[in-house]
Amino acid sequence: MIKIAILASGSGSNAENISRYFYDHKNIKISYILSNKRDAFVLERAKKLGIPSKVFSNKEMKEQVDLLNLLKVEADFIVLAGFLLKVPENIIEAFPNKIINIHPALLPNYGGKGMYGMHVHRAVKENKESETGITIHFVNENYDEGAIIFQAKTSLTAEDSPETIAEKIHTLEQEHFPRVLEEVISKAM
Ligand code: GAR
């Protein structure tokens, strides 16, 4: 069995979607859901899904040792699903090309520090973009700069608000993220 640990900081709609997709999978399972936020809704979802979960404070995440030790035992791949901290370098070194992030825009546009969630959708709206999308990519030591695995686009109109943009992105994420993960992981097996 290939084990995936999910790191998430917020609501966890992607974490839940991925977990449901792999629930009965022959070769891939979600082993852990980890969060840096004690009150993140993703932890409620983990409980309901029966997936082990654990919280590491931001400080514990940066100190790396406990988190790295747990990941070495519990994960072959790490998936960032709305995880808003930088992944510590030790972990990136220990999991080369094994950490995958989803970003709610068409990178390299609208990436980098501070560009997450609604901040991205508001910036897209302010710039009157005619399209946006999602990017699934490998994680390296710089925010949002690892090799791109997959992108999907959606068109926007002048009537779209940051909230409707968020809904369109959510739809793309739900449709593509689990399937793309399955493809990448199956190739690496
Ligand atoms: C998702 O839209 C994801 O792409 C985004 O956070 C949201 C998390 O939603 N990630 C980033 O902005 C990373 N820079 P969720 O908690 O419901 O899965």
Boltz pocket constraint, residues with backbone or C-beta under 6 A from the ligand:
constraints:
  - pocket:
      binder: B
      contacts: [[A, 8], [A, 9], [A, 10], [A, 11], [A, 12], [A, 13], [A, 14], [A, 15], [A, 81], [A, 82], [A, 83], [A, 84], [A, 102], [A, 103], [A, 104], [A, 115], [A, 116], [A, 117], [A, 120], [A, 169], [A, 173]]
      max_distance: 6.0
